[in-house]
């Protein structure tokens, strides 16, 4: 039987799975797997109901899982235990989403790798592993500068403080049909507030060119450069590459900020799977 490799790239919002076999690949999507929100049994249940039926009884040989929250050893153990209970015959490696992003954009070369999606994170990658992650992510409440949650929060602040001009305010109300009470309830009482906040970045993408939108984007992404990227002395000598929906959607702003900070802009990918499939495919 041919060796089957399964790769997982899991964020807070969704998980992308890629099955590799003899140079061919198939891609599947499930809900996001965050060990901060899901315990081992819930992860097993999610994989069993959403992924296994699509794999059609394929026997997985190698499984490379890159996911949010896996820097914490307890979380990584929980995920690995769940995967092992489902894929009992596979050789399983669990790494951080940051390592997955670094392999996707840097391959076997040195560089600064960044995630800008629902959340944000950065690292210096030496071509084999993450050797510096400073500052470590502190989540969407205390940090995640430049992320979808961070930009969405800034937009909501403009709306709730009645800072938006009449044109933009009218568009916001028509687009989301929400209220102050609904927003506060979703942010402070309901689960997955980071996903809720990140959903508002679509409004920023739809209204590019408006000076207030451009201010939110520039300020929010500049906060990421200042508070996260500038902590690396290597950032002035290595390419800076990005992965994530926010990075891909606003790559023009990233390019302008890289120019201002005198950084070399590397790759910008919407998601890391294409790069990860190439990386692991070359090692089959």
Secondary structure, 3 states (H helix, E strand, C coil): CCCCEEEEEECCCEEEEEEEECCEEEEEEEECCCCCCCCHHHHHHHHHHHCHHHHCCCCCCEEEEEECCCCCHHHHHHHHHHHHHHCCCCEEEEEEHHHHHHHHHHCCCCEEEEEECCCEEEEEECCCCEEECCCCCCHHHHCCCCCHHHHHHHHHHHHHCCCCCHHHHHHHHHHHCCCHHHHHHHHHCCCCHHHHHHCCHHHHHHCCCCHHHHHHHHHHHHHHHHHCHHHCHHHHCCEEEEECHHHHHCHHHHHHHHHHHCCEEEEEECCCHHHHHHHHHCCC
